Amino acid sequence: HFGLLGLVIRQGELVPNFLPARTGEFVPQPPSFRDHRWLAKLSWKPGGRDLFEGSFMGRHQDGERVGQTGYEAADATERLRQWNLTGNVTWQRSWSPQSALTVRLGGVVARERRDPYDDPAVPGIELLTRVNPPRYQNTSFRTRAAPSSLGLTAFWTLRGQLAGLEHEVRLGGEYTLGAWDFERRRNGGMTWRPLRTRGFDPGTPATWVFNDAIGTAWGGDVRLDSDVRTAAVFVQHRIEILSWLRFNPGFRYGWWTGALTPAAGPRFTAVRDQGLEPRIGVVAELNALGGLVAKAHWGQYHQPMFAALFDRVEGAGTYSDEEIWSYLGAAPGTPTQTFTLAEREALAALGLFRFEEVDRLDQAGRVEQYRQPYVDQTVLSLERAFGSRWKAGVAYVHRRNRNLVALVDRNLASNYTVVEDVLIRDRFGRLLSFGGQPLVLDLAISNEDILRVQELLRQGVLLDPNVLYAPPGLGTAELAALRYDPDFVLTNVPEATRRFEQLQLRLEARYRTWWAGASATLSTLEGNVNVVTGPDDYTTGGPGPWVRLNEQHNFF
């Protein structure tokens, strides 16, 4: 049997316009997508013992003017090109009803590009604001992504009687190779970051100047070249103890390896681990209670190896810091003018570039006592049939994540100065409120920032006597004793927790010509880690709450 399906989707979006210089309620060139998908399936039985099945799926997507939020000019949008292929082939060989072999090969490969409409050598223009900065001329970055995976699974199923009991045993193994390459590069090598000034015109650099300076952004690039290997052997056993009671023990033993290839240097193994996954289940068909089926299962499930677990290993060079520098020279002759790093350093020596701030993104550490993260899962369920057409069920699921991995600063407590009971005001000096009460926070200030401000004071750069240049309560002796000495390690964090509980209710009705169902789910999630499968977007985020102390206020 063979089947072939195809689908073409054309999609457009309406995006509200938030640029004051642009007329119209919506952006004039909205995002649009063209999506082609196809699926082929094959089933072939050459004889009584063999069965071949395969499926292949492909997708090609083109997107124009994507990534718009309403704050971008049309020339600062992105062009999307993406394709992927997924396939699997299964061979089943049966020698008898008691003995069968299954071999499965499957994989996926994909490519995605987000390119600027202008030349990559042309810098973007992005106003220096934290929230929804307007963008002009070109996108700030371009990105490339290339995931792939290939896996082989084989298992042998045996059925028979032993000691008067019915048994089914499945013995098998699997091996998977995967890769994840990602790159983000800043267009033009820099981005113009002027302030929002009266009369600002993105096409006229002379209007960008404020206090004899124009802001610029540098760095923030990402380069990740990773590959992973996952292998396992497993035994799955089903024992029919009684006609109404089944016992299902099993275990897996797995191996996990992650490797990186830095831009300058050979490939190296970043992390590796191995471990046992016990699992056990019970199924009871309680016919004496009106056809009630009770199930209970407990097991451990390790997360597959993926790049986000080890992309901050020392030597990876995945991330680079993002820096803000003020340009103090004559306004650029054209909006497309750029400077190289060497030119910036030379101009800085002449007083024409001034360093302003850095967003630390490149933190990485040595690996210490790495163990692969896993989940303890318990599932309890009851199911009851009402006649031959109606069925109701309830299930309870409990998951607890363990061995969560993070980058940790061993000297975190001594690298920050905590100021308690800080009142938060807006830019107009008005107190911010939460729940009808003034917003009061404990604020952690990096000693690196405090020490840099003290150095600027010594150099005579900061002179305003009405500004507080050090946290309250820090005198001369305390300031002299401050140190900033990070000690980064990639390790499991005992303090990292994540606990999930869910109650599922369902009702089904099946008739010859129609089917109906209703369900309800109640869920709770508690913890202090908001992701366990890696970031969806490598262009945001950072090293995490065990490096940035203030992010621990967002634990949930």
TORDO-327143 format. One line per 4 residues: number of its first residue (from 1); their letters; for each residue x, y negated, z of C-alpha. Coordinates in Angstrom, 1 decimal. Layout:
<atoms>
NUM = a = X/Y/Z  ...
</atoms>
This chain:
<atoms>
1 = hfgl = 0.0/0.0/0.0  1.2/-3.5/-0.8  -0.2/-6.9/0.0  0.9/-10.4/-0.9
5 = lglv = -0.5/-13.6/0.5  0.3/-17.3/-0.1  -0.7/-20.6/1.4  0.0/-24.2/0.5
9 = irqg = -0.8/-27.0/3.0  -0.6/-30.7/2.3  -0.8/-32.9/5.4  -0.8/-36.6/6.0
13 = elvp = -0.8/-38.5/9.3  -2.0/-41.9/10.3  0.4/-43.7/12.7  -0.5/-47.0/14.4
17 = nflp = 1.7/-49.9/13.5  3.5/-51.6/16.4  6.0/-53.7/14.5  4.8/-57.4/14.9
21 = artg = 6.4/-58.4/11.6  4.4/-55.8/9.6  0.8/-56.3/8.8  -1.9/-53.6/8.9
25 = efvp = -3.4/-51.4/11.6  -1.4/-48.4/10.4  2.1/-48.0/9.0  2.2/-48.6/5.2
29 = qpps = 4.2/-45.4/4.4  2.8/-42.7/6.8  4.4/-39.3/7.3  3.4/-36.6/4.9
33 = frdh = 4.2/-32.9/4.7  4.0/-30.2/2.0  4.1/-26.7/3.4  4.5/-23.5/1.4
37 = rwla = 4.1/-20.1/3.1  4.0/-16.5/1.9  3.6/-13.1/3.4  4.3/-9.7/1.8
41 = klsw = 3.5/-6.4/3.5  4.4/-2.8/2.4  3.3/0.6/3.7  4.7/3.7/2.0
45 = kpgg = 4.4/7.3/3.0  6.5/9.5/0.7  5.7/12.7/2.5  3.9/14.2/5.5
49 = rdlf = 6.8/13.4/7.9  8.0/9.9/6.9  6.4/6.5/7.0  8.0/3.2/5.8
53 = egsf = 6.5/-0.1/6.7  7.8/-3.6/6.0  6.8/-7.2/6.2  8.5/-10.3/4.9
57 = mgrh = 7.4/-13.9/5.5  8.8/-17.1/4.1  8.2/-20.8/4.6  9.4/-24.0/2.9
61 = qdge = 8.4/-27.4/4.3  9.1/-30.8/2.9  8.4/-33.9/5.0  8.6/-37.5/4.0
65 = rvgq = 8.9/-40.5/6.4  8.7/-38.1/9.4  9.4/-38.9/13.0  7.4/-42.2/13.0
69 = tgye = 6.0/-43.6/16.3  4.9/-46.9/14.8  8.1/-48.8/15.8  10.1/-47.9/12.7
73 = aada = 10.4/-49.7/9.4  10.0/-47.4/6.5  13.7/-47.3/5.7  14.4/-46.1/9.3
77 = terl = 12.4/-42.9/8.9  13.6/-39.4/8.2  13.3/-36.9/5.3  12.7/-33.3/6.4
81 = rqwn = 13.8/-30.2/4.5  13.2/-26.9/6.2  12.9/-23.2/5.2  12.9/-19.9/6.9
85 = ltgn = 12.7/-16.2/6.1  11.6/-13.5/8.5  11.5/-9.8/7.7  11.4/-6.4/9.4
89 = vtwq = 11.5/-2.8/8.1  10.4/0.2/10.1  11.0/3.9/9.4  9.1/6.6/11.4
93 = rsws = 10.1/10.3/11.1  7.8/12.9/12.8  9.1/16.5/13.2  6.0/17.5/15.1
97 = pqsa = 3.3/15.9/17.4  5.9/16.3/20.2  8.9/14.7/18.5  9.3/11.5/16.5
101 = ltvr = 12.0/9.0/15.7  11.4/5.3/15.0  14.1/2.9/13.6  13.3/-0.8/13.1
105 = lggv = 15.5/-3.5/11.5  14.4/-7.1/11.7  15.8/-10.6/11.4  15.2/-14.2/10.7
109 = vare = 17.3/-17.0/9.1  16.3/-20.7/8.9  17.8/-24.0/7.9  16.5/-27.5/8.8
113 = rrdp = 17.8/-30.9/7.8  16.6/-34.4/8.8  18.3/-36.9/6.6  18.1/-40.7/6.3
117 = yddp = 16.7/-42.4/3.3  19.7/-44.6/3.0  23.3/-43.5/2.7  24.7/-41.8/5.9
121 = avpg = 27.5/-44.5/5.8  24.8/-47.2/6.5  24.2/-47.9/10.2  20.8/-48.1/11.8
125 = iell = 19.5/-51.2/13.5  17.8/-50.5/16.9  16.8/-53.1/19.3  18.4/-52.7/22.8
129 = trvn = 15.3/-51.8/24.8  14.8/-48.6/26.8  11.2/-47.9/25.7  10.1/-47.7/22.1
133 = ppry = 12.9/-49.7/20.5  12.0/-51.0/17.0  14.3/-49.5/14.3  15.3/-50.9/10.9
137 = qnts = 17.5/-50.2/7.9  18.3/-46.6/8.6  17.9/-43.8/11.2  20.5/-43.8/13.9
141 = frtr = 21.3/-40.1/13.5  21.0/-37.3/11.0  20.7/-33.6/12.1  21.3/-30.1/10.8
145 = aaps = 20.1/-26.9/12.4  20.8/-23.3/11.4  19.4/-20.5/13.5  19.7/-16.8/12.6
149 = slgl = 19.1/-13.4/14.2  19.4/-9.7/13.1  18.4/-6.9/15.4  18.3/-3.1/15.2
153 = tafw = 16.1/-0.9/17.4  15.9/2.9/17.5  14.1/5.2/19.9  13.1/8.9/20.1
157 = tlrg = 9.8/9.9/21.5  9.3/13.4/23.1  6.0/14.8/24.4  5.5/18.0/26.3
161 = qlag = 4.7/19.8/29.6  7.1/20.2/32.6  6.2/21.6/36.0  2.6/21.7/34.9
165 = lehe = 2.5/17.9/34.1  2.1/16.1/30.8  5.2/14.0/30.0  6.1/11.4/27.3
169 = vrlg = 9.7/10.2/27.2  11.0/7.4/25.0  14.8/7.2/24.7  16.3/4.3/22.8
173 = geyt = 18.6/1.4/22.3  18.8/-1.9/20.6  21.4/-4.3/19.4  20.9/-7.9/18.3
177 = lgaw = 23.3/-10.5/16.7  22.2/-14.1/16.7  23.6/-17.6/15.9  22.6/-21.1/16.6
181 = dfer = 24.4/-24.0/14.9  23.3/-27.6/15.5  24.8/-30.9/14.5  23.8/-34.5/15.1
185 = rrng = 25.9/-37.3/13.6  25.5/-41.0/14.0  24.9/-42.7/10.6  27.6/-45.3/9.9
189 = gmtw = 29.6/-44.1/12.9  27.8/-46.9/15.0  24.4/-48.5/15.4  23.7/-52.2/15.7
193 = rplr = 21.8/-52.7/19.0  20.8/-56.4/19.1  18.5/-57.8/21.8  15.0/-58.9/21.0
197 = trgf = 15.6/-62.6/20.3  13.3/-65.4/19.0  13.6/-65.5/15.2  15.1/-62.0/14.9
201 = dpgt = 15.3/-60.8/11.3  16.9/-57.4/10.7  18.1/-58.6/7.3  19.9/-61.6/8.7
205 = patw = 22.7/-60.7/11.1  23.1/-64.3/12.3  19.7/-64.0/14.1  21.0/-61.0/16.1
209 = vfnd = 23.4/-63.1/18.3  22.5/-63.6/21.9  25.0/-65.3/24.3  27.6/-65.0/21.6
213 = aigt = 27.3/-61.2/21.4  25.6/-58.4/19.5  25.2/-55.0/21.0  26.4/-51.8/19.3
217 = awgg = 26.0/-48.1/20.1  28.7/-45.4/19.6  28.9/-41.7/20.2  26.0/-39.5/21.3
221 = dvrl = 26.9/-36.9/18.6  26.2/-33.2/19.2  28.0/-30.2/17.6  27.2/-26.7/18.6
225 = dsdv = 28.5/-23.6/16.8  27.4/-20.6/18.9  26.7/-16.9/18.5  25.2/-14.3/20.8
229 = rtaa = 25.1/-10.5/21.2  22.5/-8.6/23.1  22.4/-4.8/23.5  20.5/-2.4/25.7
233 = vfvq = 19.7/1.3/26.2  16.4/2.2/27.7  14.3/5.1/29.1  10.5/4.9/29.3
237 = hrie = 8.7/7.7/30.9  4.9/8.4/31.2  3.8/11.2/33.6  0.2/12.3/33.8
241 = ilsw = 0.0/13.4/37.4  -3.7/14.0/37.3  -6.3/13.7/34.6  -7.2/10.2/35.9
245 = lrfn = -3.7/9.0/37.2  -0.6/8.1/35.2  2.8/7.1/36.5  5.1/5.1/34.2
249 = pgfr = 8.7/4.6/35.5  11.4/3.3/33.3  14.6/1.2/33.1  16.8/-0.7/30.7
253 = ygww = 20.5/-1.4/31.0  21.5/-4.5/29.1  24.6/-6.4/27.9  24.7/-10.1/27.1
257 = tgal = 27.5/-12.1/25.5  27.6/-15.7/24.4  30.5/-17.2/22.3  31.3/-20.7/21.0
261 = tpaa = 33.5/-22.0/18.2  34.6/-25.6/19.0  35.4/-28.1/16.3  39.1/-27.9/17.1
265 = gprf = 40.1/-24.5/18.3  39.3/-20.8/17.8  36.1/-19.0/18.8  36.0/-17.9/22.4
269 = tavr = 33.7/-15.9/24.7  31.9/-18.3/27.0  29.8/-16.0/29.2  29.0/-12.3/29.5
273 = dqgl = 27.1/-10.1/31.9  25.4/-6.7/32.2  22.7/-5.4/34.4  19.9/-2.9/35.2
277 = epri = 16.2/-3.7/34.7  14.0/-1.3/36.7  10.3/-1.0/35.9  7.4/0.9/37.3
281 = gvva = 3.7/1.1/36.5  0.6/3.0/37.6  -2.7/3.5/35.7  -5.8/4.9/37.5
285 = elna = -9.0/5.7/35.6  -11.6/5.7/38.4  -14.5/7.3/36.7  -16.1/8.0/40.1
289 = lggl = -16.5/4.2/40.5  -18.3/3.7/37.2  -15.5/3.7/34.7  -13.2/1.3/36.6
293 = vaka = -9.6/1.2/35.3  -7.0/-0.1/37.7  -3.4/-1.0/36.6  -0.4/-2.1/38.5
297 = hwgq = 3.1/-2.9/37.1  6.3/-4.4/38.4  9.5/-4.9/36.5  12.5/-7.1/35.9
301 = yhqp = 13.1/-8.8/32.6  16.3/-10.6/31.8  16.2/-13.5/29.5  17.9/-13.0/26.1
305 = mfaa = 21.2/-14.7/25.7  20.8/-18.1/24.0  23.0/-21.1/23.4  21.5/-23.5/26.0
309 = lfdr = 22.8/-21.2/28.8  26.4/-21.8/27.9  26.7/-24.9/25.7  28.3/-26.9/28.5
313 = vega = 31.1/-24.4/29.1  34.5/-26.1/29.4  36.2/-26.3/26.0  33.0/-26.3/23.9
317 = gtys = 33.0/-30.0/23.1  29.3/-29.8/22.3  28.3/-33.3/23.5  29.8/-36.8/23.4
321 = deei = 29.1/-39.8/25.6  27.0/-42.6/24.2  28.6/-46.0/24.8  27.3/-49.6/24.4
325 = wsyl = 29.8/-52.3/23.3  29.2/-56.0/22.7  30.6/-57.4/19.5  31.9/-60.9/20.2
329 = gaap = 33.1/-61.9/16.7  31.5/-63.7/13.8  28.1/-62.3/12.8  28.4/-59.6/10.2
333 = gtpt = 28.2/-60.7/6.6  25.6/-58.0/5.8  23.4/-55.7/7.9  25.3/-52.7/6.5
337 = qtft = 28.7/-53.7/7.8  30.3/-51.2/10.2  33.5/-50.8/12.2  35.5/-47.7/12.7
341 = laer = 36.7/-46.6/16.2  40.2/-47.8/15.4  38.9/-51.1/14.2  36.8/-51.4/17.4
345 = eala = 39.8/-50.7/19.6  42.0/-53.2/17.7  39.3/-55.9/18.0  38.8/-55.1/21.7
349 = algl = 42.4/-55.9/22.3  41.8/-59.3/20.7  38.7/-59.9/22.9  36.2/-59.4/20.1
353 = frfe = 34.7/-56.2/21.5  33.6/-55.7/25.1  32.7/-52.4/26.8  29.3/-52.6/28.5
357 = evdr = 28.2/-49.2/29.7  28.4/-45.5/29.1  25.8/-42.8/29.2  27.7/-39.6/30.3
361 = ldqa = 26.6/-36.7/28.1  29.7/-34.7/27.7  29.9/-33.0/31.1  31.1/-29.4/30.9
365 = grve = 32.6/-27.0/33.4  34.4/-23.7/34.0  32.3/-20.6/34.4  32.0/-19.2/37.9
369 = qyrq = 30.2/-16.0/38.9  27.8/-16.1/35.9  24.8/-13.7/36.1  22.1/-13.5/33.4
373 = pyvd = 18.8/-15.1/34.5  15.9/-12.8/34.9  12.2/-12.7/36.0  10.6/-10.5/38.6
377 = qtvl = 7.1/-9.8/37.3  4.1/-8.2/39.0  0.8/-7.6/37.1  -2.4/-6.2/38.8
381 = sler = -5.6/-5.7/36.8  -9.0/-4.2/37.0  -11.2/-3.4/34.0  -14.8/-2.2/33.9
385 = afgs = -16.9/-1.0/30.9  -20.6/-1.5/30.9  -22.0/1.0/28.5  -20.1/1.4/25.2
389 = rwka = -20.2/-2.3/24.1  -19.5/-4.5/27.1  -16.3/-4.8/29.1  -15.1/-7.1/31.9
393 = gvay = -11.7/-7.5/33.3  -9.6/-9.5/35.8  -5.8/-9.7/36.0  -3.3/-11.3/38.4
397 = vhrr = 0.2/-12.2/37.2  3.1/-13.3/39.4  6.5/-14.3/38.0  9.5/-15.4/39.9
401 = nrnl = 12.6/-16.6/38.0  16.0/-15.7/39.5  19.6/-16.4/38.8  18.8/-19.6/37.0
405 = valv = 21.8/-21.2/35.4  22.9/-24.8/35.4  25.9/-27.1/35.3  26.8/-28.0/38.9
409 = drnl = 29.0/-30.7/40.3  30.5/-29.2/43.4  31.2/-32.7/44.7  27.8/-34.1/43.9
413 = asny = 27.1/-35.3/47.5  30.3/-37.2/47.8  30.2/-38.6/44.3  27.0/-40.6/45.0
417 = tvve = 26.0/-43.2/47.5  22.3/-43.0/48.5  20.4/-46.1/49.3  17.1/-45.4/51.2
421 = dvli = 13.8/-47.2/51.1  14.3/-49.2/47.9  11.4/-51.4/46.8  10.9/-51.3/43.0
425 = rdrf = 10.1/-54.4/41.1  9.4/-55.1/37.4  11.4/-57.5/35.3  9.2/-60.4/36.5
429 = grll = 10.0/-59.6/40.1  6.7/-58.2/41.0  6.4/-55.2/43.2  5.4/-51.9/41.5
433 = sfgg = 2.7/-49.9/43.2  1.8/-46.2/43.3  -1.5/-45.0/44.8  -2.3/-48.5/46.0
437 = qplv = 1.0/-48.7/48.0  4.3/-50.4/47.1  6.6/-47.9/45.3  9.5/-47.1/47.5
441 = ldla = 12.3/-44.7/46.4  15.6/-43.4/47.7  18.1/-44.4/45.0  21.4/-42.5/44.3
445 = isne = 24.1/-44.7/42.8  27.1/-43.0/41.2  30.4/-44.0/42.9  31.8/-44.3/39.4
449 = dilr = 29.5/-47.3/38.7  30.2/-48.8/42.1  34.0/-48.6/41.7  33.8/-50.0/38.2
453 = vqel = 31.8/-53.0/39.4  34.4/-53.6/42.2  37.2/-53.5/39.5  35.3/-56.1/37.5
457 = lrqg = 35.1/-58.3/40.6  38.8/-58.0/41.1  39.4/-59.0/37.5  37.2/-62.1/37.9
461 = vlld = 34.7/-60.9/35.3  31.7/-60.9/37.7  31.3/-64.3/39.5  27.7/-64.9/40.3
465 = pnvl = 27.4/-65.3/44.1  23.6/-64.6/44.0  24.0/-61.1/42.7  24.5/-58.0/45.0
469 = yapp = 27.5/-56.1/43.6  27.6/-53.2/46.1  24.9/-51.2/47.9  23.7/-52.7/51.2
473 = glgt = 25.7/-51.5/54.2  28.9/-50.9/52.4  31.7/-53.0/53.8  35.3/-53.4/52.6
477 = aela = 36.5/-50.3/54.4  33.6/-48.1/53.1  34.1/-49.4/49.5  37.8/-48.6/49.7
481 = alry = 37.0/-45.1/50.9  34.7/-44.3/47.9  35.8/-41.6/45.5  34.4/-40.3/42.3
485 = dpdf = 35.9/-36.8/41.7  33.4/-34.5/39.8  34.1/-30.8/39.8  31.9/-29.2/37.2
489 = vltn = 31.1/-25.4/37.1  28.6/-23.5/35.1  27.0/-21.0/37.5  23.8/-19.6/39.0
493 = vpea = 22.1/-22.1/41.3  20.4/-20.5/44.4  18.5/-23.8/45.0  16.9/-23.5/41.5
497 = trrf = 13.4/-22.1/41.9  10.5/-21.4/39.6  7.4/-19.5/40.6  4.4/-18.8/38.3
501 = eqlq = 1.0/-17.3/39.3  -2.0/-16.8/37.0  -5.5/-15.3/37.4  -7.2/-14.2/34.2
505 = lrle = -10.9/-13.4/33.7  -12.4/-12.0/30.6  -15.7/-10.7/29.2  -16.1/-8.9/25.8
509 = aryr = -18.9/-7.6/23.8  -18.5/-5.5/20.6  -21.3/-4.5/18.3  -21.2/-3.1/14.8
513 = twwa = -21.7/-6.4/13.0  -20.5/-9.0/15.6  -18.0/-9.5/18.4  -18.0/-12.1/21.3
517 = gasa = -15.7/-12.9/24.1  -15.3/-15.3/27.0  -12.2/-15.9/29.2  -11.0/-18.2/31.9
521 = tlst = -7.4/-18.7/33.2  -6.2/-20.3/36.5  -2.5/-21.0/36.7  0.0/-22.5/39.1
525 = legn = 3.6/-23.3/38.6  6.0/-24.5/41.3  9.7/-25.1/41.1  12.5/-27.5/40.3
529 = vnvv = 13.5/-26.4/36.8  11.4/-27.5/33.9  12.7/-25.2/31.2  14.1/-21.7/31.2
533 = tgpd = 14.3/-21.0/27.4  16.6/-23.9/26.4  15.8/-27.4/25.1  13.5/-28.0/22.2
537 = dytt = 15.4/-31.1/21.3  19.2/-31.4/21.7  19.0/-35.1/21.1  17.5/-35.8/24.5
541 = ggpg = 18.2/-34.8/28.1  21.6/-34.3/29.8  23.6/-32.1/32.1  20.7/-31.7/34.6
545 = pwvr = 19.8/-32.5/38.2  22.8/-30.8/39.8  25.0/-33.3/38.0  22.7/-36.3/38.1
549 = lneq = 21.4/-36.7/41.6  18.6/-39.0/40.8  16.9/-36.4/38.6  16.3/-34.3/41.7
553 = hnff = 13.5/-36.7/42.6  11.6/-35.2/39.7  11.6/-31.7/41.1  8.2/-30.2/40.9
</atoms>
